[in-house]
Amino acid sequence: MQQMVDFSHREAEDSKSISLRLEVEMIEAIDQSLAKSILNRDPHRPKNRSQWIIQAIKRSLKENF
């Protein structure tokens, strides 16, 4: 009986782990997609990539809020 309880507990933990991993992968994919769309949006981007990203984010915030 204890083995069945241990197995179902382990199965539930594995299921949670898989679910969390999928969530992380989805968030990373969304982040990459968002970064690409922000980067592709500005034809007059600065040479410094991080500065360019900051400017694109600021512009996006101004447009949306």
N, C-alpha and C positions, 0 to 999 in steps of 0.2 A: 504493500500500500504506500509506504514512504517513497519507494522508487517512482511510483506514478505521480505523486505530488512533486517530487524533485524534477521529474521530466517535464511536467506541465509548467512548472515555474521557470525552468530553463528555456522552454519553448516560448513562453511569454517574454522573457528577457531578450531572446534572439529576435523576436518579432519587433520589440521596441527598438533594438539596435539597428535593425534593417530600416525601420521607419525613419529613425533619426538620420541615418546615413543618406537616405533618399531625400529628406528635407534639406540637408546640407548641400547635396549635389544640385538640387533645384535652385537653391538660393545662389550658389556659385554661378550657375548657368545664367540666371537672371542678372546678376551683377556684371558678368562678362558681356551680356547682350546690351545692357544699359550703357556700359562704358563704351562699347563699340558705337552705339547710336549717338552718344554725346560726342565722341571723337570725330565721327563722320559728318557731323552737323556744321562744323565751323570751317569755312574755306580759308579764313585769315588767321589760322592758328599760330601762336607763338612757337618759336623753336624749342623752348623749354616745355616738355610734355606735361609736367606736373602743373605748371602755371596755366597751360592751355586747358587742362581738365578743370582746374579751379574756376577759370573764367567761364567755361561752358556750364558748369554746375550753377554758378551765380546767375548766369543769363537764363538758364532753365527755371530757376527758382523765381526770378522776376516775372517770367512769362506765365508761370502757373499759379503764383500767389499774389 
